[in-house]
Amino acid sequence: MTTYSEEMEKLGQVTIFDLLPPSPSNAFSIGDSVRVVITVESDSESYHYLEAYHPIVLKKRGEIIEIQGNQQYLVNFAGELHVMKEHEISF
């Protein structure tokens, strides 16, 4: 069974995705080794949260295991999986 939206797309109706510009290419690839660049100065709340509940994220390098949409990555930090935004990680 198809949805109303799917049927309308088959008939040629334009969707919002047809009007949006293409998303930029991701800067990182699966398998890249990355580190977190969140600091007290850049994002105090996130830094203190990670420091209290997930300190390994701030201390160890992680490996990108999945690209999730535009500029978001699933990163494995020594067994802990975290979704990180592109501006929060670096090589």
WORA-V200622 format. One record per pair of residues at least 24 apart in sequence whose C-alpha atoms are under 10 Angstrom apart, sorted by sequence separation. I is the first residue (numbers start at 1). GAP is how many residues later the second one is. D is the distance in Angstrom with one decimal. If there is no record, write none. Layout:
BEGIN
I/GAP/D
I/GAP/D
END
This chain:
BEGIN
35/24/8.3
36/24/8.5
56/24/8.3
57/24/9.3
35/25/7.0
36/25/7.6
57/25/8.5
34/26/9.0
35/26/4.7
36/26/8.3
54/26/8.4
34/27/5.5
35/27/6.1
62/27/9.4
33/28/6.5
34/28/5.3
35/28/8.6
54/28/9.6
61/28/9.8
33/29/5.6
34/29/6.1
61/29/9.8
62/29/9.8
32/30/8.2
33/30/4.6
34/30/7.3
61/30/9.1
31/31/9.3
32/31/5.6
33/31/6.6
31/32/5.7
32/32/5.5
33/32/9.8
30/33/7.7
31/33/5.2
32/33/8.3
29/34/9.7
30/34/5.1
31/34/6.0
29/35/7.0
30/35/5.3
31/35/8.5
28/36/8.0
29/36/8.5
30/36/5.9
29/37/8.3
30/37/6.9
29/38/7.5
28/39/8.4
35/40/9.6
26/41/8.3
34/41/8.4
33/42/9.1
34/42/9.7
35/42/9.1
26/43/9.2
28/43/8.7
30/43/8.7
32/43/9.4
33/43/9.5
34/43/9.4
26/44/7.1
27/44/7.9
28/44/9.6
29/44/9.1
30/44/9.2
31/44/9.3
33/44/9.9
25/45/8.1
26/45/5.9
28/45/8.4
30/45/9.2
31/45/9.9
43/45/9.5
23/46/9.4
24/46/7.7
25/46/8.4
26/46/8.6
42/46/9.5
23/47/6.8
24/47/8.5
26/47/9.4
23/48/9.2
36/48/8.6
36/49/9.9
38/49/8.6
39/49/9.4
36/50/9.9
37/50/7.9
38/50/5.7
36/51/9.1
37/51/5.4
38/51/7.7
36/52/5.8
37/52/5.3
38/52/9.9
35/53/8.5
36/53/4.5
37/53/6.5
34/54/9.9
35/54/5.5
36/54/6.4
37/54/9.6
34/55/6.2
35/55/5.5
36/55/8.9
33/56/9.8
34/56/5.4
35/56/6.3
33/57/8.7
34/57/4.6
28/58/8.1
32/58/9.8
33/58/6.4
27/59/7.6
32/59/7.7
26/60/8.2
28/61/9.5
28/62/8.9
27/63/9.6
28/63/8.6
END
